Amino acid sequence: MFLPVNTTSKLQQLDQGIIHTFKRFYRREDVKHVLKSLEENSSTDINVLLAMKFARKAWYLVSDVTVKNCIKKAGFWKSTDKQDLPEENDVEVGPNKEEWSKLVSHESNMLMPSFEEQTDDDIVKNCVDTCFAG
């Protein structure tokens, strides 16, 4: 299929919502993994194989309705009937409120990056606590 120059964001179906939906499903798998790891006191690290498994599952969760809606939105849908395709508003994409709440409650146990300004004493204390913990 030939697409005119500089029309990618307007015409390509993946830019019309498929990638967005895929990323939200992927993020849900990521959060579920972190929560499960925190509950089991195991590593929250994600290796390439696990990331590929998340991506595969996320891709298969993107429904045909999402793809059809994106194709229609891009203007490639030729239909004889005027009926619109159903929206997927009721489908939960991404982590739900309960999963986010659990993740936030575990935040204190995780080493989360911080962007607040620290004094030299704070930095030394954090290093000592980290190095000699356990």
Backbone as CSV, one residue per row, in Angstrom:
resi,resn,N_x,N_y,N_z,CA_x,CA_y,CA_z,C_x,C_y,C_z
1,MET,0.837,-1.160,0.000,0.000,0.000,0.000,0.893,1.239,0.000
2,PHE,0.603,2.183,-0.835,1.365,3.425,-0.917,0.724,4.476,-0.024
3,LEU,1.526,5.079,0.845,1.047,6.168,1.689,1.827,7.424,1.347
4,PRO,1.162,8.546,1.179,1.846,9.794,0.842,2.857,10.199,1.919
5,VAL,3.818,11.004,1.529,4.859,11.480,2.429,4.252,12.359,3.522
6,ASN,4.836,12.290,4.719,4.457,13.119,5.871,3.007,12.938,6.318
7,THR,2.466,11.752,6.129,1.105,11.481,6.594,1.072,10.327,7.582
8,THR,2.233,9.949,8.072,2.327,8.792,8.955,1.364,8.879,10.128
9,SER,1.385,9.978,10.847,0.560,10.079,12.044,-0.926,10.126,11.732
10,LYS,-1.283,10.463,10.520,-2.696,10.550,10.141,-3.234,9.244,9.558
11,LEU,-2.383,8.492,8.878,-2.880,7.347,8.126,-2.460,5.981,8.649
12,GLN,-1.332,5.894,9.293,-0.883,4.559,9.683,-1.679,4.054,10.880
13,GLN,-2.202,2.866,10.717,-3.095,2.295,11.713,-2.423,2.122,13.074
14,LEU,-1.145,1.737,13.073,-0.470,1.530,14.347,-0.409,2.818,15.153
15,ASP,-0.296,3.958,14.458,-0.257,5.242,15.152,-1.639,5.672,15.627
16,GLN,-2.676,4.982,15.219,-4.040,5.376,15.559,-4.556,4.717,16.833
17,GLY,-3.742,3.984,17.542,-4.199,3.431,18.809,-3.731,2.028,19.116
18,ILE,-3.268,1.305,18.119,-2.837,-0.069,18.358,-1.607,-0.088,19.256
19,ILE,-0.638,0.771,18.966,0.572,0.815,19.793,0.219,1.259,21.205
20,HIS,-0.658,2.237,21.319,-1.075,2.729,22.634,-1.693,1.596,23.463
21,THR,-2.596,0.847,22.859,-3.243,-0.265,23.548,-2.232,-1.339,23.910
22,PHE,-1.335,-1.663,22.983,-0.287,-2.653,23.238,0.569,-2.244,24.437
23,LYS,0.986,-0.980,24.472,1.840,-0.505,25.563,1.133,-0.588,26.910
24,ARG,-0.155,-0.295,26.916,-0.893,-0.368,28.178,-1.024,-1.804,28.658
25,PHE,-1.254,-2.760,27.742,-1.291,-4.171,28.132,0.086,-4.629,28.621
26,TYR,1.142,-4.185,27.938,2.509,-4.540,28.348,2.788,-4.005,29.748
27,ARG,2.406,-2.763,29.988,2.646,-2.151,31.298,1.906,-2.907,32.388
28,ARG,0.698,-3.396,32.072,-0.054,-4.178,33.057,0.716,-5.440,33.435
29,GLU,1.285,-6.116,32.439,2.076,-7.314,32.725,3.298,-6.971,33.574
30,ASP,3.917,-5.852,33.280,5.081,-5.388,34.031,4.714,-5.162,35.498
31,VAL,3.629,-4.449,35.744,3.198,-4.165,37.114,2.821,-5.451,37.838
32,LYS,2.128,-6.363,37.154,1.770,-7.641,37.777,3.016,-8.417,38.193
33,HIS,4.039,-8.388,37.346,5.293,-9.076,37.665,5.954,-8.461,38.898
34,VAL,6.008,-7.143,38.944,6.635,-6.463,40.081,5.875,-6.781,41.363
35,LEU,4.547,-6.736,41.319,3.753,-7.036,42.507,3.966,-8.467,42.982
36,LYS,3.967,-9.408,42.042,4.183,-10.809,42.404,5.570,-10.990,43.014
37,SER,6.564,-10.344,42.435,7.931,-10.447,42.950,8.041,-9.850,44.345
38,LEU,7.373,-8.736,44.578,7.411,-8.110,45.899,6.734,-8.981,46.945
39,GLU,5.614,-9.608,46.574,4.913,-10.486,47.507,5.739,-11.720,47.848
40,GLU,6.526,-12.197,46.892,7.347,-13.392,47.095,8.756,-13.054,47.568
41,ASN,9.032,-11.766,47.778,10.371,-11.301,48.170,11.449,-11.783,47.206
42,SER,11.126,-11.784,45.926,12.108,-12.166,44.913,12.479,-10.938,44.087
43,SER,13.399,-11.114,43.181,13.901,-10.002,42.375,12.819,-9.470,41.436
44,THR,12.762,-8.154,41.313,11.809,-7.529,40.392,12.425,-7.288,39.020
45,ASP,13.660,-7.765,38.823,14.351,-7.560,37.549,13.590,-8.229,36.408
46,ILE,13.680,-7.620,35.249,13.046,-8.164,34.050,14.134,-8.379,33.012
47,ASN,14.323,-9.638,32.615,15.320,-9.937,31.586,14.665,-9.891,30.206
48,VAL,15.453,-10.082,29.184,14.948,-9.966,27.809,13.876,-11.015,27.523
49,LEU,14.079,-12.235,27.991,13.096,-13.291,27.747,11.755,-12.936,28.378
50,LEU,11.786,-12.460,29.609,10.549,-12.085,30.285,9.868,-10.910,29.575
51,ALA,10.652,-9.952,29.125,10.097,-8.814,28.379,9.443,-9.288,27.083
52,MET,10.058,-10.265,26.424,9.476,-10.815,25.195,8.165,-11.538,25.496
53,LYS,8.106,-12.241,26.624,6.862,-12.911,27.018,5.768,-11.886,27.301
54,PHE,6.136,-10.791,27.984,5.173,-9.714,28.240,4.655,-9.151,26.921
55,ALA,5.569,-8.919,25.979,5.196,-8.343,24.686,4.273,-9.288,23.920
56,ARG,4.583,-10.570,23.951,3.748,-11.549,23.245,2.337,-11.559,23.822
57,LYS,2.248,-11.607,25.157,0.932,-11.623,25.790,0.178,-10.328,25.500
58,ALA,0.876,-9.198,25.586,0.237,-7.906,25.325,-0.287,-7.840,23.898
59,TRP,0.499,-8.350,22.948,0.071,-8.307,21.549,-1.186,-9.136,21.337
60,TYR,-1.258,-10.316,21.960,-2.428,-11.163,21.785,-3.655,-10.619,22.512
61,LEU,-3.461,-9.707,23.450,-4.590,-9.084,24.133,-5.191,-7.921,23.336
62,VAL,-4.440,-7.401,22.364,-4.986,-6.347,21.496,-6.030,-7.017,20.603
63,SER,-7.265,-6.578,20.734,-8.354,-7.282,20.048,-8.516,-6.842,18.598
64,ASP,-9.255,-7.659,17.867,-9.548,-7.327,16.477,-10.405,-6.072,16.380
65,VAL,-11.208,-5.805,17.401,-12.029,-4.594,17.409,-11.133,-3.357,17.462
66,THR,-10.072,-3.416,18.264,-9.122,-2.301,18.342,-8.485,-2.057,16.981
67,VAL,-8.044,-3.120,16.338,-7.404,-2.997,15.028,-8.390,-2.429,14.009
68,LYS,-9.614,-2.952,13.993,-10.622,-2.465,13.047,-10.947,-0.996,13.292
69,ASN,-11.076,-0.614,14.565,-11.359,0.794,14.874,-10.228,1.704,14.409
70,CYS,-8.997,1.248,14.546,-7.852,2.055,14.113,-7.813,2.186,12.594
71,ILE,-8.131,1.103,11.904,-8.181,1.147,10.438,-9.291,2.093,9.992
72,LYS,-10.435,2.017,10.670,-11.552,2.905,10.344,-11.171,4.359,10.612
73,LYS,-10.533,4.605,11.748,-10.129,5.966,12.109,-9.144,6.540,11.088
74,ALA,-8.301,5.684,10.528,-7.330,6.140,9.531,-7.985,6.412,8.176
75,GLY,-9.246,6.011,8.018,-9.960,6.298,6.779,-9.903,5.196,5.744
76,PHE,-9.475,3.999,6.133,-9.370,2.895,5.188,-10.558,1.945,5.253
77,TRP,-11.546,2.231,6.053,-12.674,1.330,6.247,-13.763,1.655,5.242
78,LYS,-14.053,0.699,4.382,-15.147,0.846,3.416,-16.243,-0.119,3.844
79,SER,-17.353,0.428,4.279,-18.433,-0.419,4.754,-19.742,0.023,4.116
80,THR,-20.595,-0.951,3.800,-21.885,-0.628,3.201,-22.881,-0.184,4.261
81,ASP,-22.727,-0.680,5.473,-23.640,-0.247,6.527,-23.039,0.923,7.298
82,LYS,-23.904,1.703,7.885,-23.470,2.906,8.592,-23.166,2.628,10.068
83,GLN,-23.311,1.370,10.466,-23.117,1.031,11.874,-21.638,1.102,12.244
84,ASP,-21.365,1.768,13.349,-19.993,1.875,13.834,-19.580,0.596,14.540
85,LEU,-18.294,0.380,14.572,-17.768,-0.737,15.336,-17.872,-0.413,16.817
86,PRO,-18.090,-1.420,17.655,-18.181,-1.151,19.095,-16.843,-0.655,19.641
87,GLU,-16.918,0.211,20.615,-15.712,0.701,21.276,-15.317,-0.286,22.365
88,GLU,-14.073,-0.196,22.771,-13.580,-1.082,23.815,-13.415,-0.336,25.134
89,ASN,-14.305,0.570,25.426,-14.172,1.371,26.636,-14.289,0.548,27.907
90,ASP,-15.020,-0.572,27.833,-15.213,-1.369,29.035,-14.072,-2.354,29.278
91,VAL,-13.160,-2.476,28.350,-12.033,-3.390,28.505,-10.955,-2.710,29.332
92,GLU,-10.526,-3.398,30.374,-9.492,-2.832,31.232,-8.130,-3.033,30.590
93,VAL,-7.526,-1.936,30.219,-6.216,-1.966,29.590,-5.254,-1.302,30.555
94,GLY,-4.192,-1.987,30.875,-3.235,-1.432,31.827,-3.578,-1.854,33.242
95,PRO,-2.714,-1.507,34.168,-2.931,-1.898,35.567,-4.206,-1.259,36.121
96,ASN,-4.949,-2.029,36.935,-6.158,-1.477,37.534,-5.818,-0.738,38.830
97,LYS,-6.821,-0.127,39.445,-6.591,0.683,40.650,-6.021,-0.151,41.789
98,GLU,-6.501,-1.379,41.927,-6.011,-2.251,43.002,-4.526,-2.561,42.815
99,GLU,-4.128,-2.862,41.579,-2.718,-3.150,41.306,-1.846,-1.928,41.574
100,TRP,-2.321,-0.742,41.165,-1.544,0.474,41.419,-1.438,0.738,42.915
101,SER,-2.527,0.501,43.650,-2.502,0.723,45.102,-1.492,-0.191,45.771
102,LYS,-1.468,-1.456,45.350,-0.489,-2.393,45.912,0.930,-1.942,45.593
103,LEU,1.131,-1.497,44.361,2.463,-1.055,43.955,2.910,0.149,44.777
104,VAL,2.009,1.088,44.990,2.342,2.276,45.779,2.626,1.894,47.223
105,SER,1.875,0.923,47.761,2.106,0.516,49.151,3.461,-0.167,49.317
106,HIS,3.966,-0.786,48.262,5.283,-1.427,48.307,6.415,-0.455,47.985
107,GLU,6.063,0.763,47.613,7.063,1.732,47.168,8.148,1.955,48.215
108,SER,7.763,1.933,49.480,8.755,2.181,50.528,9.788,1.060,50.608
109,ASN,9.430,-0.139,50.153,10.363,-1.268,50.182,11.277,-1.312,48.964
110,MET,10.964,-0.511,47.975,11.729,-0.534,46.731,12.668,0.658,46.680
111,LEU,13.750,0.510,45.963,14.657,1.631,45.743,14.150,2.403,44.535
112,MET,13.335,3.407,44.799,12.763,4.214,43.731,13.667,5.409,43.478
113,PRO,13.865,5.785,42.221,14.692,6.954,41.942,14.062,8.212,42.526
114,SER,14.894,9.072,43.013,14.423,10.305,43.623,15.094,11.487,42.943
115,PHE,14.337,12.537,42.760,14.877,13.709,42.097,14.957,14.899,43.044
116,GLU,14.760,14.634,44.336,14.865,15.730,45.285,16.328,16.006,45.600
117,GLU,16.606,17.228,45.955,17.978,17.618,46.242,18.421,17.014,47.571
118,GLN,19.631,16.456,47.602,20.148,15.829,48.811,21.440,16.518,49.233
119,THR,21.637,16.529,50.540,22.889,17.072,51.066,23.945,15.982,51.015
120,ASP,25.199,16.362,51.240,26.283,15.376,51.275,26.047,14.355,52.381
121,ASP,25.559,14.815,53.526,25.286,13.903,54.645,24.210,12.879,54.276
122,ASP,23.172,13.316,53.550,22.124,12.391,53.113,22.685,11.328,52.173
123,ILE,23.529,11.745,51.261,24.123,10.814,50.295,24.997,9.793,51.010
124,VAL,25.832,10.249,51.935,26.701,9.333,52.694,25.853,8.363,53.504
125,LYS,24.809,8.860,54.177,23.946,7.991,54.982,23.284,6.930,54.105
126,ASN,22.767,7.322,52.928,22.136,6.360,52.021,23.131,5.306,51.552
127,CYS,24.355,5.722,51.253,25.385,4.770,50.814,25.733,3.792,51.926
128,VAL,25.904,4.301,53.134,26.251,3.441,54.277,25.112,2.474,54.559
129,ASP,23.876,2.982,54.566,22.721,2.117,54.826,22.596,1.022,53.772
130,THR,22.837,1.364,52.516,22.729,0.392,51.430,23.855,-0.630,51.476
131,CYS,25.067,-0.169,51.725,26.229,-1.061,51.715,26.245,-2.025,52.894
132,PHE,25.775,-1.573,54.034,25.874,-2.393,55.241,24.535,-2.948,55.693
133,ALA,23.532,-2.899,54.839,22.217,-3.451,55.183,22.265,-4.970,55.110
134,GLY,21.545,-5.582,56.008,21.392,-7.028,55.945,22.361,-7.738,56.736
